[in-house]
């Protein structure tokens, strides 16, 4: 078993591993603990991935480091096959991604997770979600828990803080309901609300406005 950078030929196995994990539910019947990934997305971002493979090049684990902005990158899509759980491979995948971040000059690595106990052991610390740029929430609109029951927290390695909190993107690409839930526009009467935007109030991670 060893770690290496992902190759184009790994995409099918990476997708199967991630999407099988994403389809699971826990005892509370919540949705999976990670987002599913499409073939298009994986091919476009294959350079972000580090994989765990056996001697036959079967992919049994993966982790991605995606550059988000100046000095900022997201750790995402961390998955390890059930047969290797509890053997420290998740930690090794994270450490490999952190080493890559250091090589790239990234000084703030963040993750969005509901497994904060695992990341705390790796010296990640919970931070205020509002300190992350709007752009990082673009994937939230693809999550089954979006506007319903989001249970994730934002964490950064060693509590590092992003250099900049405003990155234009989500307001351009999100639909009206998503923009309202993110606090970018007022919620329309009769629009979908839920805990993330109950009664049109700004959710915990929305950026501050000057009039507040």
C-alpha angles and dihedrals in degrees: 000000000000144000125246140155114280122258131209089253090061095062097094093051093044090052092049092050095047097042093048089055092044092054094058125101128204130227091282090055092244120154122268124295095243140035121260116244129219125223090245092054093047094049091049093050102031091122089064093063133093114190138200111224137177126226090280092053093251108157110236100162142015144183131182132210111199121188110230106175144323106337092346130110136165125229107214148150095042110173136156126188115254092243090064101041116131095023098102097255093124089056091048092051091051092047091051090053091048090052089052090050089054091051089052093051093248111157100180121049115180136181135192109220148148090209096077094149090064094049093044087063087058091053096258114147131205113249135185106279090219089070090068118086120258091245093072090064093063091097092051090079089064094055121101089221094054111126089356115066113342108180100172129115130202117243133179131199108265089350094288115173125225115252093224132026102195123071115158114227115087094066090056099047106031122092121242095267092050092048090051092049090051091052094245096120133015115270112254120236109270092013122137110276122160128159094315093060106012110176090352096294119148113264120237094264100046117115120260118259124220093239094060 
